[in-house]
Amino acid sequence: MFNFRAYFWGNDVYINEKYRYDANEILTAYLNVSHAKKVLKADFVGKLKEFKRRLTISPYMDYYDFSEYNKNVYSAMSVLEDINQIIFSLPPFDKILELSLTKLDDILNSFDLFFEDGLQPTDYSYGIVDENFANEYEYGEKDDCENYYLRLIRFDLKPLKESDLEDNYVGEELREANRNISAFFDIYIKFLRAYTQVQQMIYLSVFLLRTMLETHLLSTLLFFFLLSIFITLSIISYFFFGCKVIEQV
């Protein structure tokens, strides 16, 4: 989802053979401290890992995760929207990503087998489902081939029993659904980790450089402080005791 091709020519970088950036332009944007602080303060990585766990579909799900699945979906989408706003502000994603970015509900709609829809088995045959159809779970749409389908807007899981997995189709669909959910969150988690690691490396480099400079400065100040004491004592000794300590050194 966040992949792109980069080509280097002299001091320029070309993204997807279309967008040109100066060699250090992208790095400079990623060193924006305000974005990094927001990512770290909000603990986006921790939240996404938790949503990934809660939204994995299983007959052995915790009851709370099962009953609150729809709420967790929309909570996750809200967090992901905050992250997308940061990503869309960073080059080259500010140019190469489109607003039609794949979202969590797009993935879940591909596996509507596992969600309630409020329909009766005969609703399709009676022609109830069309582009004007809507209920609390979904609404009707028509594709390019003039076929009607339903898009879920509410994600209440159907009860799933261990015995349901004996059906090869159901079992494979469940594994595919969880693979897609996991991969979707992993894309964001890996991106955020890489982004924060850049910030942390820069911070560490600056910290070490500052420490080295401060250590060197302190050593220099200590040297001059001890030297001044030595000279002062030498002067005192010279005037009061007639001992020219300076000449002995």
N, C-alpha and C positions, 0 to 999 in steps of 0.2 A: 504493500500500500504506500510505503514511503520510499520505494526504490527509485533511483534515477541514474542516468549515465553522466559522467563528468569527463571532460576533455580539457587538457591544459595546453595553452599556446602562449609562450612568452610569459608575460605577467597577467594573462587573462585566463579565466575558467569559463568554459561553456557547458551549460547544463542541458542535457537532452538535445544537443546540437542547435539550441534555439536561444537560450538566455545567457547573456554574458555578464560576468562579475569580475571585479578586480581580484587579484590573487588573495588579498587579505580581507576582502569585504565580508565574506561569509563568516570567517573566524571572529572578526570584530563584532558582528551581530550576536554571535553565540556567547560572547563575553559580557553581554548585558546582565548586570548583577540583579536587576529588579525581577527579571523572569526567573532566574535561578533561585532567588529567595522565595518566590511564590511557590515554585515546584517543591522545594525542600520543606517549607513551612506547612504546606497543605498535605504533605506526605502522600502524594499522588500514587507513588509506587505501592505503598502499603495498602491503600484503598483499593487499587486495581487487583492486587493479589487476593484480597478478601472477597471482592465481587466475583472474581474468577472461581473461587471455591464455592461461593453461595449459589452461583448460577449453573454449576455442573449438574446435569440431570441424572438422577439415579433412583432406583427403588429404595435405596437405603438413606435417602436424604433426611437430614434433621427436619422435624415437623415445622419448626419456625421458618427454615429456609424454604420449605415446600409451600407453606401458606402465605409467605410474604414474597413469593417469587416476582410477581408483577411490580410490587413496590421496589424491590431490589433492582429490577431491570431499569426502571426510570431513575432511580438514584444513581446507578452506574452511568446512564446516559447523560445525566446532568454533570457528573464529574468529567466524563469524556468530552463534553462540550467545552468545559473550562480549559481542558488540555488542548483541544483543537484550536481554540483562540490563540494560545501561545504558539502552537506549531504554525498556524497560518500567518503569524507575524514574523516568522524566521525565514531567511533565504535558505535554499531556493524554493521552499514549500509555499511561500507567499505567491509564487507564480505558477508552479507546476501542479499544485493540488486544486481540485475543483470543489465547489460546494456540494456536489453529488458524491462526496466521500462515503464509502461503505460505513454503515452504522450498525450498532448492535441489533436494533429491531429488524434490519434487513436480513441479518444472519438467522435470527430466530424465526422469521417468517418462512424461511426455507425448510423449517422443520415443524410445521403447524400440526403434524401428527400428534405431538405431545401436549397440545394446548386446547383448552375448551373453546368452543366457537358459538355455543348457544343455538345450534342448528339441529333440526330433525333430519333423519336420513332421506326423507322425501323432498326436502326443500329444494334441492337442485333439480329434481325431475319435474317439480311443479313450476319451475321457472321463477322462483322467488329471488334467486341470486342474479343480480345485474348491477350495472354501474350506479343505480339509485339505491341499492340495498345498504342498510347500515343497522347495526345493533350495538350493544354495549361492548362487544368483543372485537368487532371488525367492520369493515366496509367493503363494498364491491368496486372492482375496477375492471377495465377491459384492456386486453393486451393488443399488440399490433396485428395479431391474427384473428381479431374479433372474438376472442374467447374471454369469458368472464372468470374472474378469480377473486378471492377474498384476501384482504390484507389485514392482519391482526394489529390491533392497537392496545389490546389487553392480553396479558400473558399469564393466565391462570393455568397451572399444570393440571393435566389429567392424572388421576391416581395411577401409578405405575407399579406393578407387582413383579417380583422376581420371575414368576412364571411367564410373564409377557416376553421376557428375553429369549424364551425358547423358540419364539417365532424369528426365523433368520432375518426377515425384512425389518422387523422392529428392532432387533438387536443391532443390526448394521447401521440403521438410521440413528440409533442412540449414540453409537460410537462415533459416527460421522458428525453428529450435532455437537458432541462434547469436544471433538478435535477442533472443530471450527470455532467454538466459543473460546477454547483455550488459546488457540493460535491468534485470535483477534486481540485478546488482552495482552498476550506476550509481545505483540508488535509494539504496543504502547509502552509496556514495561521496559523492553530493551531500549527503545528510543530515549525514554526519560533517564534511564541509568547512564546511557552514553552521554547524554546532555549534561547531567550533573557531574559526571566524572571529569568532563572537560573543565567545568567550573572549579572542582575540587583540586585538580592538578594545577590550574593557574593560581588558585589561592595558596596552595602549598608552596609553589615556586616563589611567589611574592613573600610569603611568610619566611621562608628560608633565607631569601636574599636580604630581607629586612633584619632578620636575626643576625646574619653575618655582618651586615653593616653596623648594627648596634653593638655587637660584640667587639668589632674592630674599634669602634668609636670609644667604647668603655675602656678598652685596653690602652688606647692612646691617651685618654683623659687620666687614667690611673698612672701611666708613665710620667706624664707632665706633673701630676700632683705630687708623686714621690720625688721627682726631680726638684720641684719647687721647695719641698721640705728639706731636701739635702742641701740645696743652695742656701736656704735660710739658716740652717744649722751651721753651715760652713762660715757664713758671714758673722753669725753670733760668736762662733768659736774664734774667729780671726780677731774680732774687736775685743773680746773679753779675756781670751786665754792665749792669744798670740799664736794659735795653732792654725796654719794655713792648710786646712783639710783639702781644699780644691787642688792644691799643688801635689798632694799625695796620691790623688786618684789618677 
